[in-house]
């Protein structure tokens, strides 16, 4: 529970309302009650804003006049940033399974595994030989950690995550339920699947969504860079190199040996063919197909992916011809 004065100071927002009032939680505009705070982040919610029961909202200066009179306002030029700060303020801990410190009596832990005394190993987890689990790691129920893997401090493995052999997970990494890291890649010849003897490295601060699969290298390493965030249902092929601060949305598929440089954003259901490089700070629109390397800093869309502005110009010309 926080007063509106406290929230305004924390969010560096201008309060328009009674600072002594308190809010008990965070909710969306449509379901917030008279004790909660919400945010107005898009013009598409104008009607919902008029009907909201929220006690207070975060809102941009140019939208403040749209707010109903009964709603107190925290006005900021960056409402999305303030909304993220607000969520972290009310929910300071990352999503983690509730696991007591120590090793649950039902867990199966190899005697050669090294488990820090501050780690939490949940029910029915399996920890194979040679695994190292560092301090403040939380391993949920039914998690599997394969031989020789290393789980860095403060990392969280959600229930049913599967970490196969020789995977290195850095510090403060979050891995979603039913995700598999270190699976055999889709390298084939006429005799079937090729052996894969490589590994996977997940660097510090990364997060990997649920039901995602990251294949180990055929030889060498598949790497996910620091502070990179991957959504649910993503496929990362063998020997892919993903840089730092990359955002990969749901259902993206990245074929083997592709290189995704720092600060790239891949929209949902984009497909990246193998052995291409997507340059730093590029943005790939949803459902685009990348079939060749792309220069840094561009916005790309379509199949095959091309500069977005060129594609839109061509589409406009085509529609113009059709009307003639």
C-alpha positions as CSV (number, residue, x, y, z in Angstrom):
1,X,0.0,0.0,0.0
2,X,1.4,3.4,-1.0
3,X,0.1,7.0,-0.8
4,X,-0.2,8.9,-4.0
5,X,2.4,11.4,-2.8
6,X,4.9,8.5,-2.4
7,X,4.1,7.1,-5.8
8,X,4.5,10.5,-7.4
9,X,7.9,11.0,-5.9
10,X,9.0,7.4,-6.8
11,X,7.8,7.8,-10.4
12,X,9.0,11.4,-10.8
13,X,5.4,12.3,-11.8
14,X,3.3,15.4,-11.2
15,X,0.3,14.5,-8.9
16,X,-3.0,16.0,-9.7
17,X,-5.2,15.0,-6.8
18,X,-5.1,14.1,-3.1
19,X,-1.6,12.9,-2.2
20,X,-2.7,11.5,1.2
21,X,-4.9,8.8,-0.5
22,X,-3.6,5.3,-0.6
23,X,-3.7,2.6,-3.3
24,X,-3.5,-1.0,-2.5
25,X,-2.6,-2.5,-5.9
26,X,-2.2,-2.3,-9.6
27,X,-4.8,-3.3,-12.2
28,X,-5.9,-2.6,-15.8
29,X,-8.3,0.2,-16.5
30,X,-11.3,-2.1,-17.1
31,X,-11.1,-4.1,-13.9
32,X,-9.4,-1.7,-11.4
33,X,-11.5,-0.9,-8.3
34,X,-11.6,2.2,-6.1
35,X,-8.5,1.3,-4.2
36,X,-6.2,0.5,-7.2
37,X,-4.0,2.4,-9.7
38,X,-3.9,1.8,-13.4
39,X,-2.4,3.5,-16.5
40,X,-3.6,5.0,-19.7
41,X,-1.1,4.0,-22.4
42,X,-3.0,4.1,-25.7
43,X,-5.7,6.1,-27.4
44,X,-7.6,2.9,-28.1
45,X,-8.6,2.8,-24.5
46,X,-10.3,6.1,-24.5
47,X,-13.8,4.7,-23.7
48,X,-12.4,2.4,-21.1
49,X,-10.7,5.4,-19.4
50,X,-14.1,7.2,-19.2
51,X,-15.6,4.2,-17.4
52,X,-12.7,3.1,-15.1
53,X,-13.3,2.8,-11.4
54,X,-9.5,3.2,-10.6
55,X,-8.6,5.6,-7.8
56,X,-5.6,6.9,-9.8
57,X,-4.0,6.5,-13.1
58,X,-0.6,7.2,-14.8
59,X,-1.2,9.3,-17.8
60,X,0.8,11.5,-20.3
61,X,0.3,15.3,-20.1
62,X,-1.4,15.5,-23.5
63,X,-4.0,12.9,-22.4
64,X,-4.6,14.2,-18.9
65,X,-7.7,16.2,-20.0
66,X,-9.4,12.9,-21.0
67,X,-9.4,11.5,-17.4
68,X,-12.7,11.5,-15.5
69,X,-12.9,14.0,-12.7
70,X,-13.1,11.4,-10.0
71,X,-9.7,9.8,-11.0
72,X,-6.5,11.2,-9.4
73,X,-3.7,11.6,-12.0
74,X,0.1,10.9,-11.9
75,X,1.2,12.9,-15.0
76,X,4.4,12.0,-16.7
77,X,5.8,12.3,-20.2
78,X,6.9,8.7,-20.1
79,X,3.8,6.7,-18.8
80,X,5.1,3.3,-20.1
81,X,8.3,3.7,-18.1
82,X,6.4,4.8,-15.0
83,X,4.0,1.8,-15.4
84,X,7.0,-0.6,-15.4
85,X,8.4,1.1,-12.3
86,X,5.0,0.9,-10.6
87,X,4.7,-2.8,-11.3
88,X,8.2,-3.4,-9.8
89,X,7.4,-1.3,-6.8
90,X,4.3,-3.3,-6.0
91,X,5.8,-6.7,-7.0
92,X,9.6,-6.3,-6.2
93,X,10.5,-10.0,-6.6
94,X,10.7,-11.6,-10.1
95,X,8.3,-14.4,-10.7
96,X,9.7,-17.4,-8.9
97,X,8.4,-20.7,-7.6
98,X,7.8,-20.8,-3.9
99,X,10.6,-23.1,-2.9
100,X,12.1,-23.3,0.7
101,X,15.9,-22.8,1.0
102,X,17.7,-26.1,0.8
103,X,17.1,-29.3,-1.1
104,X,13.6,-30.8,-1.1
105,X,13.6,-34.4,0.3
106,X,12.0,-35.7,-3.0
107,X,14.7,-34.1,-5.2
108,X,17.3,-36.4,-6.8
109,X,20.7,-34.8,-6.5
110,X,24.0,-36.5,-7.6
111,X,26.6,-36.7,-4.9
112,X,29.1,-35.0,-7.2
113,X,26.8,-32.0,-7.8
114,X,27.9,-28.8,-5.9
115,X,24.8,-27.1,-4.4
116,X,25.3,-23.8,-2.6
117,X,23.7,-23.8,0.9
118,X,21.7,-20.7,-0.1
119,X,20.2,-22.4,-3.2
120,X,16.6,-23.7,-3.3
121,X,15.9,-27.1,-5.0
122,X,12.2,-27.9,-5.4
123,X,10.3,-31.1,-5.2
124,X,11.2,-33.9,-7.7
125,X,14.0,-31.9,-9.3
126,X,16.8,-33.9,-10.8
127,X,20.4,-32.6,-10.6
128,X,22.9,-34.8,-12.5
129,X,26.6,-35.4,-11.8
130,X,29.0,-32.4,-12.0
131,X,26.3,-29.7,-11.9
132,X,27.2,-26.5,-10.0
133,X,24.3,-24.5,-8.5
134,X,25.4,-21.2,-7.1
135,X,23.9,-19.0,-4.3
136,X,20.3,-17.8,-4.3
137,X,19.4,-20.0,-7.2
138,X,15.7,-21.1,-7.2
139,X,15.0,-24.4,-9.0
140,X,11.3,-25.3,-9.2
141,X,9.5,-28.6,-9.1
142,X,10.4,-31.2,-11.7
143,X,13.3,-29.2,-13.2
144,X,16.0,-31.3,-14.8
145,X,19.6,-30.1,-14.8
146,X,21.9,-32.2,-17.0
147,X,25.5,-33.3,-16.2
148,X,28.2,-30.6,-16.1
149,X,25.8,-27.7,-16.3
150,X,26.4,-24.5,-14.3
151,X,23.6,-22.3,-12.9
152,X,24.7,-18.8,-11.9
153,X,23.7,-17.0,-8.7
154,X,20.2,-15.6,-8.4
155,X,18.9,-17.5,-11.5
156,X,15.4,-18.9,-11.4
157,X,14.3,-22.1,-13.2
158,X,10.6,-22.4,-13.3
159,X,8.8,-25.8,-12.8
160,X,9.5,-28.3,-15.5
161,X,12.3,-26.4,-17.2
162,X,14.8,-28.8,-18.8
163,X,18.5,-27.8,-18.8
164,X,20.5,-30.5,-20.6
165,X,24.2,-31.4,-20.3
166,X,27.0,-28.8,-20.3
167,X,24.8,-25.7,-20.3
168,X,26.2,-22.5,-18.7
169,X,23.6,-20.2,-17.3
170,X,24.8,-16.9,-16.0
171,X,23.7,-14.8,-13.0
172,X,20.1,-13.6,-12.6
173,X,18.8,-15.5,-15.6
174,X,15.1,-16.4,-15.6
175,X,14.0,-19.6,-17.5
176,X,10.3,-20.3,-18.0
177,X,8.4,-23.5,-17.5
178,X,8.8,-26.3,-20.1
179,X,11.7,-24.6,-21.8
180,X,14.5,-26.8,-23.0
181,X,18.0,-25.5,-23.2
182,X,20.8,-27.6,-24.8
183,X,18.7,-29.9,-27.0
184,X,20.3,-31.6,-30.1
185,X,20.0,-29.4,-33.1
186,X,18.4,-30.1,-36.4
187,X,21.5,-31.0,-38.3
188,X,20.8,-33.8,-40.8
189,X,22.4,-35.9,-43.5
190,X,21.2,-39.0,-45.3
191,X,22.0,-41.1,-42.2
192,X,19.8,-39.0,-40.0
193,X,20.6,-36.5,-37.3
194,X,24.2,-35.5,-36.8
195,X,25.9,-35.7,-33.4
196,X,25.9,-32.4,-31.6
197,X,28.8,-32.0,-29.2
198,X,28.6,-28.3,-28.5
199,X,27.0,-26.3,-25.7
200,X,24.8,-23.4,-24.8
201,X,25.8,-20.3,-22.9
202,X,23.1,-18.0,-21.5
203,X,24.7,-14.7,-20.3
204,X,23.8,-12.7,-17.2
205,X,20.4,-11.1,-16.9
206,X,18.7,-12.9,-19.8
207,X,15.2,-14.2,-19.6
208,X,13.8,-17.2,-21.6
209,X,10.0,-17.6,-21.9
210,X,8.0,-20.8,-21.5
211,X,8.1,-23.6,-24.1
212,X,11.1,-22.1,-25.8
213,X,13.9,-24.4,-27.2
214,X,17.6,-23.4,-27.6
215,X,19.7,-26.0,-29.3
216,X,23.3,-26.7,-28.5
217,X,26.0,-26.2,-31.1
218,X,26.9,-29.0,-33.5
219,X,30.4,-28.1,-32.4
220,X,31.1,-24.9,-30.6
221,X,28.5,-22.8,-28.8
222,X,25.0,-21.4,-29.1
223,X,25.0,-18.1,-27.2
224,X,22.4,-15.8,-25.8
225,X,23.8,-12.4,-24.8
226,X,23.4,-10.5,-21.6
227,X,20.1,-8.8,-20.8
228,X,18.5,-10.5,-23.9
229,X,14.8,-11.3,-23.4
230,X,13.1,-14.1,-25.3
231,X,9.3,-14.7,-25.3
232,X,7.4,-18.0,-25.3
233,X,7.5,-20.6,-28.1
234,X,10.7,-19.5,-29.7
235,X,13.1,-21.8,-31.6
236,X,16.8,-21.0,-31.5
237,X,18.8,-23.3,-33.7
238,X,22.3,-24.7,-33.2
239,X,25.3,-22.3,-33.2
240,X,23.1,-19.2,-33.3
241,X,24.7,-16.2,-31.8
242,X,22.4,-13.7,-30.1
243,X,23.9,-10.5,-28.9
244,X,23.1,-8.3,-25.8
245,X,19.9,-6.5,-25.1
246,X,18.0,-8.3,-27.9
247,X,14.2,-8.7,-27.7
248,X,12.7,-11.8,-29.4
249,X,8.9,-12.0,-29.5
250,X,6.8,-15.1,-29.5
251,X,7.0,-17.9,-32.1
252,X,10.1,-16.6,-33.8
253,X,12.3,-19.2,-35.4
254,X,16.0,-18.7,-35.9
255,X,17.9,-21.2,-38.0
256,X,21.3,-22.6,-37.3
257,X,24.4,-20.3,-37.3
258,X,22.4,-17.1,-37.7
259,X,23.9,-14.0,-36.0
260,X,21.6,-11.5,-34.2
261,X,23.6,-8.5,-33.1
262,X,23.1,-6.3,-30.1
263,X,19.8,-4.4,-29.5
264,X,17.9,-6.1,-32.4
265,X,14.1,-6.5,-32.0
266,X,12.5,-9.5,-33.7
267,X,8.7,-9.3,-34.0
268,X,6.4,-12.2,-33.4
269,X,6.5,-15.1,-35.9
270,X,9.5,-13.7,-37.8
271,X,11.6,-16.4,-39.4
272,X,15.4,-16.0,-39.7
273,X,17.2,-18.3,-42.2
274,X,20.5,-19.9,-41.3
275,X,24.0,-18.3,-41.7
276,X,22.7,-14.7,-42.0
277,X,23.6,-11.6,-39.9
278,X,21.0,-9.1,-38.6
279,X,22.9,-5.9,-37.9
280,X,22.9,-4.1,-34.6
281,X,19.7,-2.2,-33.6
282,X,17.7,-3.5,-36.5
283,X,14.0,-4.0,-36.1
284,X,12.2,-6.9,-37.9
285,X,8.4,-6.6,-38.2
286,X,6.1,-9.5,-37.1
287,X,5.8,-12.4,-39.6
288,X,8.7,-11.2,-41.7
289,X,11.1,-13.7,-43.4
290,X,14.8,-12.8,-43.3
291,X,16.5,-14.6,-46.1
292,X,19.8,-12.6,-46.3
293,X,21.9,-10.5,-44.1
294,X,20.6,-7.1,-43.1
295,X,22.5,-3.8,-42.4
296,X,22.5,-2.3,-38.9
297,X,19.9,0.1,-37.7
298,X,17.2,-0.5,-40.2
299,X,13.5,-1.3,-40.0
300,X,12.6,-4.3,-42.1
301,X,9.4,-6.1,-43.0
302,X,7.8,-8.5,-45.5
303,X,8.9,-11.8,-47.0
304,X,11.7,-11.6,-48.0
305,X,12.4,-8.9,-45.5
306,X,13.4,-5.6,-47.0
307,X,13.6,-2.0,-45.7
308,X,10.1,-1.2,-44.5
309,X,9.9,2.2,-46.2
310,X,10.7,0.7,-49.6
311,X,8.1,-2.0,-49.2
312,X,5.4,0.5,-48.1
313,X,6.2,2.8,-51.1
314,X,5.9,-0.1,-53.5
315,X,2.7,-1.2,-52.0
316,X,1.3,2.3,-52.3
317,X,2.3,2.4,-56.0
318,X,0.7,-1.0,-56.6
319,X,-2.6,0.1,-55.1
320,X,-2.5,3.3,-57.0
321,X,-2.1,1.4,-60.3
322,X,-5.0,-0.9,-59.4
323,X,-7.3,2.1,-59.0
324,X,-6.5,3.4,-62.4
